[in-house]
């Protein structure tokens, strides 16, 4: 069922440090009892769900900016690509290499004027 959710809905289920106290408690319970099993390669530290939620939130914000044709000049593309890699690697390390390995972001960033 979770796989059928949109990315935005999924992100709103994850624990984040910016959640209100009540929502954070609910999101942590959902993370501990259900969602964490979808990320078997993520550490078992209590902060891991928060870290993943933070990464997913940043990626969701970037996706929204792209979808609304907003300027992206101030986006740290290298960091967002790392977020993608870490999020995918937490599901299966092969996913990260498959997606980020074909990315041209690193090549473009090398050409950026200093």
N, CA, C and O atoms as a Tinker XYZ file with bonds, in Angstrom:
   456  protein
     1  N      0.814000   -1.182000    0.000000    73     2
     2  CA     0.000000    0.000000    0.000000    64     1     3
     3  C      0.868000    1.260000    0.000000    63     2     4     5
     4  O      0.559000    2.231000   -0.690000    81     3
     5  N      1.947000    1.240000    0.770000    73     3     6
     6  CA     2.833000    2.401000    0.855000    64     5     7
     7  C      3.424000    2.727000   -0.513000    63     6     8     9
     8  O      3.579000    3.898000   -0.858000    81     7
     9  N      3.752000    1.702000   -1.292000    73     7    10
    10  CA     4.361000    1.922000   -2.600000    64     9    11
    11  C      3.433000    2.675000   -3.551000    63    10    12    13
    12  O      3.896000    3.253000   -4.534000    81    11
    13  N      2.158000    2.674000   -3.278000    73    11    14
    14  CA     1.206000    3.360000   -4.148000    64    13    15
    15  C      0.977000    4.815000   -3.754000    63    14    16    17
    16  O      0.253000    5.532000   -4.445000    81    15
    17  N      1.577000    5.257000   -2.664000    73    15    18
    18  CA     1.415000    6.643000   -2.237000    64    17    19
    19  C      2.259000    7.563000   -3.101000    63    18    20    21
    20  O      3.301000    7.158000   -3.618000    81    19
    21  N      1.813000    8.791000   -3.255000    73    19    22
    22  CA     2.648000    9.769000   -3.947000    64    21    23
    23  C      3.839000   10.099000   -3.046000    63    22    24    25
    24  O      3.802000    9.872000   -1.836000    81    23
    25  N      4.882000   10.633000   -3.651000    73    23    26
    26  CA     6.078000   10.970000   -2.878000    64    25    27
    27  C      5.750000   11.980000   -1.784000    63    26    28    29
    28  O      6.251000   11.865000   -0.665000    81    27
    29  N      4.916000   12.965000   -2.097000    73    27    30
    30  CA     4.548000   13.980000   -1.115000    64    29    31
    31  C      3.826000   13.402000    0.083000    63    30    32    33
    32  O      4.095000   13.797000    1.218000    81    31
    33  N      2.922000   12.482000   -0.146000    73    31    34
    34  CA     2.205000   11.844000    0.968000    64    33    35
    35  C      3.184000   10.998000    1.776000    63    34    36    37
    36  O      3.160000   11.028000    3.006000    81    35
    37  N      4.035000   10.252000    1.101000    73    35    38
    38  CA     5.008000    9.416000    1.791000    64    37    39
    39  C      5.915000   10.254000    2.691000    63    38    40    41
    40  O      6.155000    9.896000    3.844000    81    39
    41  N      6.412000   11.361000    2.163000    73    39    42
    42  CA     7.298000   12.238000    2.938000    64    41    43
    43  C      6.590000   12.729000    4.198000    63    42    44    45
    44  O      7.215000   12.859000    5.251000    81    43
    45  N      5.312000   12.998000    4.096000    73    43    46
    46  CA     4.562000   13.487000    5.255000    64    45    47
    47  C      4.300000   12.412000    6.303000    63    46    48    49
    48  O      3.790000   12.721000    7.380000    81    47
    49  N      4.632000   11.180000    6.016000    73    47    50
    50  CA     4.508000   10.106000    7.004000    64    49    51
    51  C      5.793000    9.919000    7.803000    63    50    52    53
    52  O      5.773000    9.345000    8.892000    81    51
    53  N      6.899000   10.398000    7.267000    73    51    54
    54  CA     8.204000   10.189000    7.897000    64    53    55
    55  C      8.428000   11.154000    9.055000    63    54    56    57
    56  O      7.942000   12.285000    9.031000    81    55
    57  N      9.167000   10.702000   10.071000    73    55    58
    58  CA     9.491000   11.610000   11.170000    64    57    59
    59  C     10.492000   12.667000   10.701000    63    58    60    61
    60  O     11.428000   12.355000    9.965000    81    59
    61  N     10.297000   13.892000   11.122000    73    59    62
    62  CA    11.238000   14.979000   10.842000    64    61    63
    63  C     11.414000   15.806000   12.101000    63    62    64    65
    64  O     10.501000   15.870000   12.924000    81    63
    65  N     12.557000   16.434000   12.270000    73    63    66
    66  CA    12.777000   17.237000   13.466000    64    65    67
    67  C     11.831000   18.444000   13.551000    63    66    68    69
    68  O     11.659000   19.027000   14.621000    81    67
    69  N     11.226000   18.811000   12.424000    73    67    70
    70  CA    10.358000   19.989000   12.403000    64    69    71
    71  C      8.895000   19.646000   12.670000    63    70    72    73
    72  O      8.038000   20.530000   12.654000    81    71
    73  N      8.608000   18.383000   12.913000    73    71    74
    74  CA     7.235000   17.965000   13.208000    64    73    75
    75  C      6.843000   18.487000   14.590000    63    74    76    77
    76  O      7.679000   18.610000   15.485000    81    75
    77  N      5.563000   18.788000   14.740000    73    75    78
    78  CA     5.090000   19.148000   16.073000    64    77    79
    79  C      5.266000   17.934000   16.984000    63    78    80    81
    80  O      5.403000   16.810000   16.499000    81    79
    81  N      5.261000   18.150000   18.278000    73    79    82
    82  CA     5.501000   17.055000   19.226000    64    81    83
    83  C      4.526000   15.904000   19.021000    63    82    84    85
    84  O      4.933000   14.743000   19.010000    81    83
    85  N      3.238000   16.216000   18.859000    73    83    86
    86  CA     2.241000   15.158000   18.679000    64    85    87
    87  C      2.462000   14.426000   17.362000    63    86    88    89
    88  O      2.397000   13.197000   17.314000    81    87
    89  N      2.722000   15.176000   16.293000    73    87    90
    90  CA     2.940000   14.535000   14.994000    64    89    91
    91  C      4.224000   13.727000   14.986000    63    90    92    93
    92  O      4.289000   12.663000   14.370000    81    91
    93  N      5.253000   14.232000   15.674000    73    91    94
    94  CA     6.514000   13.497000   15.713000    64    93    95
    95  C      6.320000   12.158000   16.415000    63    94    96    97
    96  O      6.846000   11.141000   15.963000    81    95
    97  N      5.584000   12.148000   17.494000    73    95    98
    98  CA     5.314000   10.895000   18.207000    64    97    99
    99  C      4.581000    9.917000   17.295000    63    98   100   101
   100  O      4.941000    8.742000   17.226000    81    99
   101  N      3.562000   10.394000   16.602000    73    99   102
   102  CA     2.799000    9.533000   15.696000    64   101   103
   103  C      3.667000    9.047000   14.547000    63   102   104   105
   104  O      3.595000    7.880000   14.161000    81   103
   105  N      4.479000    9.925000   14.007000    73   103   106
   106  CA     5.340000    9.546000   12.886000    64   105   107
   107  C      6.421000    8.552000   13.325000    63   106   108   109
   108  O      6.784000    7.655000   12.564000    81   107
   109  N      6.934000    8.710000   14.546000    73   107   110
   110  CA     7.938000    7.761000   15.039000    64   109   111
   111  C      7.327000    6.373000   15.233000    63   110   112   113
   112  O      7.960000    5.362000   14.928000    81   111
   113  N      6.106000    6.330000   15.737000    73   111   114
   114  CA     5.430000    5.041000   15.901000    64   113   115
   115  C      5.237000    4.390000   14.534000    63   114   116   117
   116  O      5.514000    3.202000   14.369000    81   115
   117  N      4.767000    5.156000   13.559000    73   115   118
   118  CA     4.570000    4.630000   12.208000    64   117   119
   119  C      5.901000    4.172000   11.620000    63   118   120   121
   120  O      5.974000    3.131000   10.966000    81   119
   121  N      6.953000    4.953000   11.857000    73   119   122
   122  CA     8.284000    4.586000   11.375000    64   121   123
   123  C      8.742000    3.275000   12.007000    63   122   124   125
   124  O      9.137000    2.343000   11.307000    81   123
   125  N      8.685000    3.211000   13.343000    73   123   126
   126  CA     9.174000    2.034000   14.065000    64   125   127
   127  C      8.389000    0.772000   13.725000    63   126   128   129
   128  O      8.974000   -0.303000   13.590000    81   127
   129  N      7.086000    0.892000   13.588000    73   127   130
   130  CA     6.240000   -0.291000   13.429000    64   129   131
   131  C      5.968000   -0.685000   11.980000    63   130   132   133
   132  O      5.501000   -1.795000   11.723000    81   131
   133  N      6.250000    0.201000   11.038000    73   131   134
   134  CA     5.909000   -0.140000    9.658000    64   133   135
   135  C      6.940000    0.330000    8.638000    63   134   136   137
   136  O      7.503000   -0.488000    7.911000    81   135
   137  N      7.190000    1.608000    8.575000    73   135   138
   138  CA     7.976000    2.153000    7.466000    64   137   139
   139  C      9.440000    1.743000    7.486000    63   138   140   141
   140  O     10.043000    1.552000    6.429000    81   139
   141  N     10.014000    1.606000    8.663000    73   139   142
   142  CA    11.457000    1.311000    8.741000    64   141   143
   143  C     11.816000   -0.004000    8.050000    63   142   144   145
   144  O     12.946000   -0.167000    7.589000    81   143
   145  N     10.891000   -0.926000    7.974000    73   143   146
   146  CA    11.189000   -2.211000    7.332000    64   145   147
   147  C     11.437000   -2.061000    5.828000    63   146   148   149
   148  O     12.018000   -2.950000    5.207000    81   147
   149  N     11.009000   -0.964000    5.251000    73   147   150
   150  CA    11.263000   -0.708000    3.831000    64   149   151
   151  C     12.659000   -0.172000    3.568000    63   150   152   153
   152  O     13.047000    0.028000    2.417000    81   151
   153  N     13.422000    0.062000    4.649000    73   151   154
   154  CA    14.769000    0.618000    4.539000    64   153   155
   155  C     15.743000   -0.245000    5.335000    63   154   156   157
   156  O     16.322000    0.213000    6.320000    81   155
   157  N     15.925000   -1.502000    4.906000    73   155   158
   158  CA    16.726000   -2.448000    5.693000    64   157   159
   159  C     18.206000   -2.106000    5.794000    63   158   160   161
   160  O     18.898000   -2.641000    6.660000    81   159
   161  N     18.702000   -1.239000    4.939000    73   159   162
   162  CA    20.128000   -0.906000    4.959000    64   161   163
   163  C     20.395000    0.406000    5.684000    63   162   164   165
   164  O     21.510000    0.927000    5.657000    81   163
   165  N     19.375000    0.926000    6.322000    73   163   166
   166  CA    19.537000    2.112000    7.150000    64   165   167
   167  C     19.947000    1.633000    8.529000    63   166   168   169
   168  O     19.479000    0.586000    8.976000    81   167
   169  N     20.799000    2.363000    9.209000    73   167   170
   170  CA    21.220000    1.968000   10.547000    64   169   171
   171  C     20.031000    1.851000   11.490000    63   170   172   173
   172  O     18.936000    2.316000   11.174000    81   171
   173  N     20.237000    1.253000   12.606000    73   171   174
   174  CA    19.154000    1.046000   13.569000    64   173   175
   175  C     19.196000    2.065000   14.703000    63   174   176   177
   176  O     18.555000    1.871000   15.736000    81   175
   177  N     19.923000    3.115000   14.521000    73   175   178
   178  CA    20.014000    4.205000   15.480000    64   177   179
   179  C     18.664000    4.927000   15.526000    63   178   180   181
   180  O     17.997000    5.031000   14.496000    81   179
   181  N     18.257000    5.414000   16.658000    73   179   182
   182  CA    16.965000    6.069000   16.806000    64   181   183
   183  C     16.804000    7.318000   15.955000    63   182   184   185
   184  O     15.682000    7.751000   15.692000    81   183
   185  N     17.916000    7.898000   15.524000    73   183   186
   186  CA    17.850000    9.120000   14.700000    64   185   187
   187  C     17.749000    8.823000   13.216000    63   186   188   189
   188  O     17.556000    9.739000   12.416000    81   187
   189  N     17.877000    7.569000   12.835000    73   187   190
   190  CA    17.912000    7.232000   11.414000    64   189   191
   191  C     16.622000    7.606000   10.683000    63   190   192   193
   192  O     16.667000    8.101000    9.557000    81   191
   193  N     15.484000    7.372000   11.315000    73   191   194
   194  CA    14.218000    7.764000   10.700000    64   193   195
   195  C     14.141000    9.263000   10.511000    63   194   196   197
   196  O     13.633000    9.739000    9.496000    81   195
   197  N     14.645000   10.014000   11.485000    73   195   198
   198  CA    14.671000   11.479000   11.372000    64   197   199
   199  C     15.585000   11.914000   10.238000    63   198   200   201
   200  O     15.247000   12.820000    9.475000    81   199
   201  N     16.742000   11.273000   10.124000    73   199   202
   202  CA    17.685000   11.618000    9.055000    64   201   203
   203  C     17.064000   11.338000    7.691000    63   202   204   205
   204  O     17.142000   12.167000    6.783000    81   203
   205  N     16.456000   10.184000    7.553000    73   203   206
   206  CA    15.819000    9.832000    6.284000    64   205   207
   207  C     14.658000   10.783000    5.995000    63   206   208   209
   208  O     14.481000   11.211000    4.854000    81   207
   209  N     13.871000   11.115000    7.011000    73   207   210
   210  CA    12.761000   12.055000    6.835000    64   209   211
   211  C     13.248000   13.423000    6.392000    63   210   212   213
   212  O     12.615000   14.071000    5.558000    81   211
   213  N     14.368000   13.863000    6.945000    73   211   214
   214  CA    14.942000   15.149000    6.570000    64   213   215
   215  C     15.416000   15.129000    5.120000    63   214   216   217
   216  O     15.169000   16.075000    4.372000    81   215
   217  N     16.094000   14.058000    4.721000    73   215   218
   218  CA    16.556000   13.938000    3.336000    64   217   219
   219  C     15.372000   13.933000    2.377000    63   218   220   221
   220  O     15.380000   14.632000    1.363000    81   219
   221  N     14.366000   13.148000    2.699000    73   219   222
   222  CA    13.186000   13.060000    1.836000    64   221   223
   223  C     12.462000   14.406000    1.748000    63   222   224   225
   224  O     11.956000   14.771000    0.687000    81   223
   225  N     12.413000   15.137000    2.852000    73   223   226
   226  CA    11.771000   16.456000    2.858000    64   225   227
   227  C     12.518000   17.419000    1.946000    63   226   228   229
   228  O     11.898000   18.183000    1.206000    81   227
   229  N     13.849000   17.386000    1.995000    73   227   230
   230  CA    14.641000   18.258000    1.109000    64   229   231
   231  C     14.417000   17.889000   -0.356000    63   230   232   233
   232  O     14.299000   18.772000   -1.206000    81   231
   233  N     14.358000   16.598000   -0.656000    73   231   234
   234  CA    14.122000   16.164000   -2.036000    64   233   235
   235  C     12.716000   16.537000   -2.501000    63   234   236   237
   236  O     12.517000   16.901000   -3.660000    81   235
   237  N     11.761000   16.447000   -1.609000    73   235   238
   238  CA    10.389000   16.826000   -1.952000    64   237   239
   239  C     10.318000   18.326000   -2.258000    63   238   240   241
   240  O      9.648000   18.733000   -3.207000    81   239
   241  N     11.002000   19.142000   -1.461000    73   239   242
   242  CA    11.024000   20.587000   -1.706000    64   241   243
   243  C     11.662000   20.885000   -3.060000    63   242   244   245
   244  O     11.182000   21.747000   -3.796000    81   243
   245  N     12.743000   20.173000   -3.390000    73   243   246
   246  CA    13.383000   20.367000   -4.695000    64   245   247
   247  C     12.447000   19.938000   -5.823000    63   246   248   249
   248  O     12.318000   20.636000   -6.829000    81   247
   249  N     11.802000   18.799000   -5.653000    73   247   250
   250  CA    10.860000   18.336000   -6.671000    64   249   251
   251  C      9.763000   19.373000   -6.915000    63   250   252   253
   252  O      9.380000   19.614000   -8.060000    81   251
   253  N      9.260000   19.984000   -5.844000    73   251   254
   254  CA     8.229000   21.001000   -5.992000    64   253   255
   255  C      8.749000   22.233000   -6.715000    63   254   256   257
   256  O      8.038000   22.824000   -7.527000    81   255
   257  N      9.978000   22.620000   -6.426000    73   255   258
   258  CA    10.557000   23.776000   -7.115000    64   257   259
   259  C     10.698000   23.498000   -8.609000    63   258   260   261
   260  O     10.410000   24.359000   -9.441000    81   259
   261  N     11.143000   22.287000   -8.937000    73   259   262
   262  CA    11.276000   21.914000  -10.353000    64   261   263
   263  C      9.898000   21.901000  -11.020000    63   262   264   265
   264  O      9.734000   22.415000  -12.127000    81   263
   265  N      8.916000   21.315000  -10.346000    73   263   266
   266  CA     7.571000   21.206000  -10.911000    64   265   267
   267  C      6.933000   22.566000  -11.155000    63   266   268   269
   268  O      6.118000   22.718000  -12.065000    81   267
   269  N      7.301000   23.557000  -10.344000    73   267   270
   270  CA     6.730000   24.897000  -10.496000    64   269   271
   271  C      7.653000   25.831000  -11.276000    63   270   272   273
   272  O      7.452000   27.045000  -11.288000    81   271
   273  N      8.665000   25.256000  -11.927000    73   271   274
   274  CA     9.602000   26.006000  -12.762000    64   273   275
   275  C     10.232000   27.173000  -12.006000    63   274   276   277
   276  O     10.418000   28.254000  -12.564000    81   275
   277  N     10.558000   26.949000  -10.739000    73   275   278
   278  CA    11.214000   27.981000   -9.932000    64   277   279
   279  C     12.720000   27.937000  -10.195000    63   278   280   281
   280  O     13.250000   26.897000  -10.588000    81   279
   281  N     13.405000   29.050000   -9.981000    73   279   282
   282  CA    14.862000   29.059000  -10.183000    64   281   283
   283  C     15.553000   28.070000   -9.244000    63   282   284   285
   284  O     15.139000   27.882000   -8.100000    81   283
   285  N     16.600000   27.450000   -9.748000    73   283   286
   286  CA    17.338000   26.446000   -8.968000    64   285   287
   287  C     18.799000   26.827000   -8.776000    63   286   288   289
   288  O     19.612000   25.990000   -8.385000    81   287
   289  N     19.139000   28.087000   -9.050000    73   287   290
   290  CA    20.536000   28.501000   -8.977000    64   289   291
   291  C     21.110000   28.403000   -7.571000    63   290   292   293
   292  O     22.317000   28.215000   -7.415000    81   291
   293  N     20.278000   28.524000   -6.548000    73   291   294
   294  CA    20.775000   28.463000   -5.179000    64   293   295
   295  C     20.698000   27.056000   -4.582000    63   294   296   297
   296  O     21.007000   26.866000   -3.406000    81   295
   297  N     20.291000   26.081000   -5.377000    73   295   298
   298  CA    20.179000   24.703000   -4.898000    64   297   299
   299  C     21.556000   24.058000   -4.894000    63   298   300   301
   300  O     22.294000   24.159000   -5.874000    81   299
   301  N     21.902000   23.401000   -3.807000    73   299   302
   302  CA    23.149000   22.653000   -3.723000    64   301   303
   303  C     22.909000   21.285000   -4.357000    63   302   304   305
   304  O     22.594000   20.320000   -3.661000    81   303
   305  N     23.059000   21.208000   -5.660000    73   303   306
   306  CA    22.773000   19.989000   -6.413000    64   305   307
   307  C     23.601000   18.807000   -5.942000    63   306   308   309
   308  O     23.114000   17.677000   -5.923000    81   307
   309  N     24.837000   19.051000   -5.564000    73   307   310
   310  CA    25.684000   17.964000   -5.075000    64   309   311
   311  C     25.097000   17.356000   -3.801000    63   310   312   313
   312  O     25.111000   16.138000   -3.625000    81   311
   313  N     24.590000   18.196000   -2.930000    73   311   314
   314  CA    23.992000   17.688000   -1.688000    64   313   315
   315  C     22.684000   16.956000   -1.944000    63   314   316   317
   316  O     22.404000   15.936000   -1.315000    81   315
   317  N     21.883000   17.478000   -2.869000    73   315   318
   318  CA    20.614000   16.796000   -3.151000    64   317   319
   319  C     20.871000   15.462000   -3.823000    63   318   320   321
   320  O     20.142000   14.503000   -3.571000    81   319
   321  N     21.901000   15.370000   -4.685000    73   319   322
   322  CA    22.236000   14.093000   -5.308000    64   321   323
   323  C     22.711000   13.103000   -4.238000    63   322   324   325
   324  O     22.412000   11.912000   -4.319000    81   323
   325  N     23.441000   13.587000   -3.249000    73   323   326
   326  CA    23.840000   12.718000   -2.139000    64   325   327
   327  C     22.610000   12.259000   -1.347000    63   326   328   329
   328  O     22.543000   11.109000   -0.912000    81   327
   329  N     21.637000   13.161000   -1.161000    73   327   330
   330  CA    20.393000   12.771000   -0.488000    64   329   331
   331  C     19.710000   11.634000   -1.239000    63   330   332   333
   332  O     19.246000   10.667000   -0.634000    81   331
   333  N     19.652000   11.761000   -2.568000    73   331   334
   334  CA    19.042000   10.706000   -3.388000    64   333   335
   335  C     19.798000    9.405000   -3.180000    63   334   336   337
   336  O     19.192000    8.359000   -2.949000    81   335
   337  N     21.118000    9.469000   -3.262000    73   335   338
   338  CA    21.934000    8.270000   -3.097000    64   337   339
   339  C     21.751000    7.613000   -1.738000    63   338   340   341
   340  O     21.627000    6.392000   -1.646000    81   339
   341  N     21.733000    8.417000   -0.690000    73   339   342
   342  CA    21.572000    7.860000    0.656000    64   341   343
   343  C     20.190000    7.254000    0.855000    63   342   344   345
   344  O     20.052000    6.180000    1.441000    81   343
   345  N     19.177000    7.945000    0.367000    73   343   346
   346  CA    17.817000    7.429000    0.515000    64   345   347
   347  C     17.672000    6.099000   -0.219000    63   346   348   349
   348  O     17.126000    5.141000    0.327000    81   347
   349  N     18.160000    6.042000   -1.453000    73   347   350
   350  CA    18.064000    4.806000   -2.223000    64   349   351
   351  C     18.934000    3.701000   -1.626000    63   350   352   353
   352  O     18.524000    2.541000   -1.591000    81   351
   353  N     20.133000    4.053000   -1.158000    73   351   354
   354  CA    21.026000    3.053000   -0.567000    64   353   355
   355  C     20.428000    2.459000    0.703000    63   354   356   357
   356  O     20.722000    1.313000    1.043000    81   355
   357  N     19.604000    3.210000    1.398000    73   355   358
   358  CA    18.984000    2.671000    2.608000    64   357   359
   359  C     17.959000    1.583000    2.272000    63   358   360   361
   360  O     17.637000    0.745000    3.114000    81   359
   361  N     17.453000    1.604000    1.039000    73   359   362
   362  CA    16.558000    0.534000    0.584000    64   361   363
   363  C     17.380000   -0.631000    0.054000    63   362   364   365
   364  O     17.163000   -1.783000    0.428000    81   363
   365  N     18.336000   -0.311000   -0.830000    73   363   366
   366  CA    19.228000   -1.320000   -1.398000    64   365   367
   367  C     20.400000   -0.559000   -2.020000    63   366   368   369
   368  O     20.187000    0.280000   -2.895000    81   367
   369  N     21.614000   -0.832000   -1.593000    73   367   370
   370  CA    22.769000   -0.090000   -2.111000    64   369   371
   371  C     22.891000   -0.110000   -3.634000    63   370   372   373
   372  O     23.457000    0.811000   -4.223000    81   371
   373  N     22.370000   -1.142000   -4.266000    73   371   374
   374  CA    22.445000   -1.205000   -5.735000    64   373   375
   375  C     21.592000   -0.125000   -6.382000    63   374   376   377
   376  O     21.922000    0.350000   -7.469000    81   375
   377  N     20.499000    0.273000   -5.733000    73   375   378
   378  CA    19.640000    1.332000   -6.274000    64   377   379
   379  C     20.417000    2.633000   -6.413000    63   378   380   381
   380  O     20.318000    3.320000   -7.430000    81   379
   381  N     21.183000    2.963000   -5.394000    73   379   382
   382  CA    21.918000    4.230000   -5.396000    64   381   383
   383  C     22.891000    4.294000   -6.568000    63   382   384   385
   384  O     22.939000    5.291000   -7.288000    81   383
   385  N     23.660000    3.239000   -6.756000    73   383   386
   386  CA    24.612000    3.223000   -7.863000    64   385   387
   387  C     23.932000    3.278000   -9.214000    63   386   388   389
   388  O     24.426000    3.921000  -10.140000    81   387
   389  N     22.809000    2.609000   -9.327000    73   387   390
   390  CA    22.084000    2.579000  -10.590000    64   389   391
   391  C     21.552000    3.962000  -10.954000    63   390   392   393
   392  O     21.637000    4.371000  -12.112000    81   391
   393  N     21.013000    4.673000   -9.996000    73   391   394
   394  CA    20.423000    5.991000  -10.267000    64   393   395
   395  C     21.488000    7.077000  -10.340000    63   394   396   397
   396  O     21.547000    7.819000  -11.320000    81   395
   397  N     22.332000    7.178000   -9.314000    73   395   398
   398  CA    23.296000    8.276000   -9.298000    64   397   399
   399  C     24.469000    8.028000  -10.248000    63   398   400   401
   400  O     25.123000    8.978000  -10.677000    81   399
   401  N     24.742000    6.769000  -10.580000    73   399   402
   402  CA    25.839000    6.462000  -11.496000    64   401   403
   403  C     25.614000    7.010000  -12.892000    63   402   404   405
   404  O     26.580000    7.318000  -13.591000    81   403
   405  N     24.387000    7.136000  -13.309000    73   403   406
   406  CA    24.084000    7.662000  -14.635000    64   405   407
   407  C     23.810000    9.154000  -14.637000    63   406   408   409
   408  O     23.493000    9.728000  -15.679000    81   407
   409  N     23.930000    9.781000  -13.484000    73   407   410
   410  CA    23.634000   11.208000  -13.377000    64   409   411
   411  C     24.745000   12.053000  -13.987000    63   410   412   413
   412  O     25.927000   11.735000  -13.859000    81   411
   413  N     24.348000   13.125000  -14.648000    73   411   414
   414  CA    25.327000   14.064000  -15.208000    64   413   415
   415  C     25.576000   15.236000  -14.278000    63   414   416   417
   416  O     26.332000   16.148000  -14.613000    81   415
   417  N     24.945000   15.217000  -13.110000    73   415   418
   418  CA    25.074000   16.345000  -12.182000    64   417   419
   419  C     26.536000   16.614000  -11.844000    63   418   420   421
   420  O     26.972000   17.765000  -11.858000    81   419
   421  N     27.307000   15.554000  -11.536000    73   419   422
   422  CA    28.708000   15.760000  -11.166000    64   421   423
   423  C     29.493000   16.394000  -12.311000    63   422   424   425
   424  O     30.319000   17.274000  -12.069000    81   423
   425  N     29.252000   15.967000  -13.553000    73   423   426
   426  CA    29.946000   16.537000  -14.705000    64   425   427
   427  C     29.608000   18.018000  -14.874000    63   426   428   429
   428  O     30.487000   18.834000  -15.151000    81   427
   429  N     28.348000   18.352000  -14.706000    73   427   430
   430  CA    27.915000   19.742000  -14.837000    64   429   431
   431  C     28.514000   20.591000  -13.724000    63   430   432   433
   432  O     28.964000   21.710000  -13.966000    81   431
   433  N     28.520000   20.057000  -12.499000    73   431   434
   434  CA    29.073000   20.818000  -11.378000    64   433   435
   435  C     30.568000   21.105000  -11.542000    63   434   436   437
   436  O     31.049000   22.152000  -11.110000    81   435
   437  N     31.294000   20.187000  -12.160000    73   435   438
   438  CA    32.726000   20.397000  -12.393000    64   437   439
   439  C     32.969000   21.577000  -13.343000    63   438   440   441
   440  O     34.026000   22.207000  -13.289000    81   439
   441  N     32.000000   21.876000  -14.205000    73   439   442
   442  CA    32.130000   22.957000  -15.166000    64   441   443
   443  C     31.682000   24.303000  -14.618000    63   442   444   445
   444  O     31.848000   25.335000  -15.268000    81   443
   445  N     31.113000   24.287000  -13.417000    73   443   446
   446  CA    30.602000   25.526000  -12.824000    64   445   447
   447  C     31.753000   26.482000  -12.529000    63   446   448   449
   448  O     32.773000   26.086000  -11.965000    81   447
   449  N     31.582000   27.723000  -12.911000    73   447   450
   450  CA    32.630000   28.704000  -12.605000    64   449   451
   451  C     32.811000   28.859000  -11.098000    63   450   452   453
   452  O     31.842000   28.789000  -10.342000    81   451
   453  N     34.046000   29.068000  -10.666000    73   451   454
   454  CA    34.380000   29.188000   -9.252000    64   453   455
   455  C     33.921000   30.460000   -8.692000    63   454   456
   456  O     34.123000   30.722000   -7.506000    81   455
